[in-house]
Amino acid sequence: MKRITLLTATIVMLIASGKKASAQYYFYDGNSYNSAVMFEFGASAGIMNCMTDLGGKKGLGKKMAGDLNIGKSQVNGSIYLSATYKEAVALRLEGTWGTIKAYDSIMVKEKGNTNGRYERNLNFRSKISEISLVAEFHPLFMFINWSLRDDQDPPRISPYIAAGVGWFSYNPQARSRRGDYVDLQPLSLEGQGFAEYPERKPYKLSQLNIPIGIGIRYELSSTFNLRAELLHRKLTTDYLDDVSTNYINNATFANYFSGQQLQDALDLTSNQRTNTGSDPSKYRKTETGIRGNPNNNDSYFTFNIKLGLTFGREGKR
C-alpha cells in the first residue's frame, strides 16, 4: 500500500512539473480551458459479485459469467483520486469496499443436474477491502489532437479501458449450525498447513490482484463528470471462498483442534445433503471426494457509477 501511494505521488508530481509550462490544451466551453494535467476527486457506488467454486448454475459449471448468479450481487463503494494528462491517459488511486457471498443452495431449481454441487451445500461470505492503482486509456483523446481541430469541439463522452494492480483483503466466513458466522481460514478445512497434507499451504488473507475493465466518462459540466465502469479482478488464489480441492480425512482435525473449534471444522468441511433425488458421487464427503475445482482461480468484479469533481480548468484569458 505504501509503495502504491508513493508511486502515485511521484508520477503525479513529475507530470505536473514537466507540463505546467504548456498548460492550454483545449477550451472546455466559452469560459474555461483544460490544463495539460487535470486532477479529479470522486466517489462511486455500485454492485460487487464473485465467481468462485460455490453457487453457479446447472451442469458441471461454466467459466466466468456463464456460471454467475447475478441476483446475489452486493453493494460496494469507493473513493478515488486521479491525475489525467490531456484527457488521454489517467492514473487513479482508489480505495474500494464491499461484500461478496455465494452458496450452493441457490441451485435448488436445478438440484437434479448440478453434478453434486447442490448436495455439497456449502456457503460463504466475505468483506472485501481493496486499494488499487489503475491506468485509464481514452482512445478518443489519445489519437486525436482536439486543440488543432478548431472546427470541432472535443467530445463530452469518452469510452476508456482500464488496467492496473491492487492489494485486497478478504476473510471467508460460513454460517454454522448455531446460526452465527465462523472464520474459515483458521480451520484449514482442506488440510492447509497440516503435516498430513504437506502440499497444501495456508493461504494469505491479503493478496495482490489485477484489475481490468472498461468504462465511459461523460462531462456533466466544467466541474463534474459521471462515469459507468465495469472492473474485473483477476486473482492468484482459489481460496476466496475457502474451497479449492478435495476433502480430507475428518479424523485429522482432532490432531490440531479441540472443543468448539473442532466441532466447527467437522461441521463446516461439508454440510452435505442426502436423499435429494440426484447422485452426488463426485462430491461425496470422503478423503478423495471433490470439494472444489483447483484448475480455475476465483475472481470478483464491480460495476460502479462514479461522480468526479475536476480540478485544473482555468478561466479564459
N, C-alpha and C positions, 0 to 999 in steps of 0.2 A: 504494500500500500504506500509506504513512504517513497519507494523508488518510482512508482507511477506518478505520485504527486510532484516529486522533484523534476521528473522528465517533462511533465506538462508545463510547469512553471518556466523551465529553461527554454522550451520550444516557443512558448508564447512571447517571452522576453526577446528572443532572437528575432522572431518575425516582426514584432512591433518596432524594435530599434532599427532593423535593417530597411524597413519600408516606410518609415514615418515621413521621409522627405518627399516621396511620391504618393501623397495621400489621395488625391482625387482619382476615382475610378469611373463612376457614372452618377448622374443625377437620379435620385430616387423619385423625387417629384419636383415641383417648381420651387420648393423652398429648401431642400436639403440634398446632400450628396454623400455617397459612401466613402469612407476612408478605405485604404488598401486592406487594413486589418480591422475587422469588426468583432465585437465581443457580444456574447449572449448569455444571459442567466435565465433559467427556466425550471419548470416542474412538469410532471406528467402524471397521468392516471390511466389505468387500463386493466388488462387481464393477464394472468400468468398461468401456464399449464405445463405439463411434463409428459414425456414419453419414456416409460420405464417398463419393467417386466410385469407390473401389476395392471389390472384392468384390461382394456382393449375391446376387441370385437371378436366375432365368431371365427372358428378355424384355428390355425396354428398361430395366428397373429401376423401382422404385416409391419414393414419398416416405416418409420417416420409417421406422417399424418394418416396413413392408411389404417392405423390402429389407435387413433386418437379419440378420446372421449371429450369432445369439445365442451359438452354441457357441464363438466366438472371444473371449468376454469375458475380461478380465484382472483381476487382483487390485488393489484400491485400499484406501487407509485415510485417516483424517482425525483431527484433534483439534479441539475447539471449546470456546468459552466463550460463554454466553448469559445474558441477563437477561430475566425474564418478569414481566409485570405482570398480577396477578390471574389467572394461568393462561390468560389470554385472548390476549395479544399478546406475542411474544418477539422479541428482536433478537439474532442469533447471528453471532459472528465465527469463521470456520472455515478451517483450512488442510487441503487435500486433495492427495494424491499418488497417482499411478497410471500405468498404461501402456495405450496403445491400439495396435492393429495391424489391418491388412486386406490382402488380396491377391486378385488375380483368379483365381489357380489354384484357389481354393475352389469355383469354379463348374464344375469338371470334369464333374460328372454332368449338367449342362445345357449343355455346351460347344457343342452344335449349335443352341442357342436363346438366346444371350446378346447377339446383335447386335454381335459383335466384341469384347465386353469380356473374354471369356476369352482371346481371341487377343492382346489388348493386353498381358496378362501382367505387370502392374506390381504392386509390393508396397511397403508402408511400415510403419514402427513409430515410435512417439514416446512419450517420457515426458511426463507432464503434472504440472505444479505449479500449484496454484491457491490464492488467498486470496479469500474471499468474505464479504460482509455480507448476511445473509439474514433477512428478517422472516417470522415464523410467525403464522398466524391460526387460532385454535382456536374454531370456532363454538359448541361446547357450552358454553364459558365466556364467549364474547362476548355471547350473547343471553340467558343465564340467570344470575341472581344467586343463587348457591348459598348465600350467607351468610344469605339471607332464607327459605330453604327448610329449616326445622328438621326437617321430616318426611321428608327425603330426603338421603342422603349424596351428595356430588359424585361423579361417575364417575371410576374409575381409568383408563379408556380415553378418549383424546381424539384423534380424527382432526383433521388440520390441512392447510392449504395453505401453500406457501412460495414466496417470490419475493424477488429481490434483485439485487445487482450483484457481479461478480467480476473478478479480474485473473488471467490464466493465462499460463503459459509453455509452449512446446512446441518440438520440434525434429525434424521429419520426417527419417527415415533410410530407406535402401533397401539390401537385400543386393546386393552387387556380384558380378561373376562370379568374383572371387577368394574369395568366401565371407564377407568381412567386411561391416560396415555403414558406409555413407557418408552424411554430412550432405548433404541435398538442396538446402536453401535457397541456399547459396553457388554452386551450379551453374547457377542460372537456367534450368532445363530448358524453360521455356516463354517464354524471352526476357525475363524480368523485368529491367529496368534496361539492356537492350541498346538502342543507338541505332536499330537496325533495327526495333525494336518499341516505339516511344515510348509507346504506350497501356498497356503492361504494366509496372506499377510493382513494385518489390521488396516483398515482404510482411514484416511485423514478426513476430518470434518471441515477443513478449509483447503481449497484447491484452486488451480488455475482453470479458466475456461476461455473459449474463443467465441466472442460474439460476432455474428454475421447476419446481415439483413438488408432490408430496403426501406425507403421512406419517401415522403413527399412533403415539401415545405411550401407554405403559402404566406405571403406577406400581407397581413391584415392592415398594417399602416407603417409609417416610418419608425414606429416604436415596437410594435408587437408582430410576431409571426405565429402561425399554427402549423403543427406537423402531425402526421399519422405515420407510425413506424412499427414494423414487424422485425423483431430481433431474436434470432435463434442462438442458443448457446451450445456449442459443441464441447463435450466433457471428456475427460480422460478416465472416468470412473464408471463402473456399472453398479455402484452401490448407493446411488441417490435414494433408492427405495429400500436399501438393505437386502436386496435379493439379487443373486447373480448365478449361482451354480447349483450343486447338489446338496441334499440333506446330509447331515452327519449322524453318527450313532448317538442316540439320545442319552445313553449311559455316560457319554463323555462329559456332559455338563456337570455331573456330580464331582468330577475331578477338579473343578475350578470354582463352582458356585455352591451356595447353601442358602437355606431359608427362602425368603421371598424372591431373591434374585434367581435362584434355581427354579422355582416354580414358574416365574415369568419366562425363563428360557424354554422350559418344556412346553408351556402354553403357546408361546408366540413363534416357535420354529415352524409350526403349521397349525392352522385352525381347520383342518381338512373335514369337509362334509362327507357323509356317506348316504347311501340309498337315494341318490338324486336321479337315477334312471339313466346315467351315462357312465362310460368307462374311464376312470381317472388313472389308468395304468401308468401313463407317462409321468404322472405327478404323484405317485404313491409316496407316503411318508416312510421311506426306507433309506438306508445309508447310500444306496445307489440311485434313489429316486431323484427326478429332476425337480429342482426348486425354482430355478431361473435359467435364463439363456445368457451365458458369458460371452457370446460372439458379438453382441451389439452393446455398446456403451449407452448409458442413459443420456437424456438431454432435457432441457426445458426452454421455453420461449416466452416472450412477452409481446403483446400488441398494445401500444400506448398512443394516446393523444397528448401532444406536448404543446405547452404555451410558453413562448420565449419572449424575453424583454431584451431588445437590441441596444447596444451601446456603440458609438463610433460614427454615427451620421452627424454631419456638421451643417450649420446653416450656410445658405448660398452667399458667396462673397460678391 
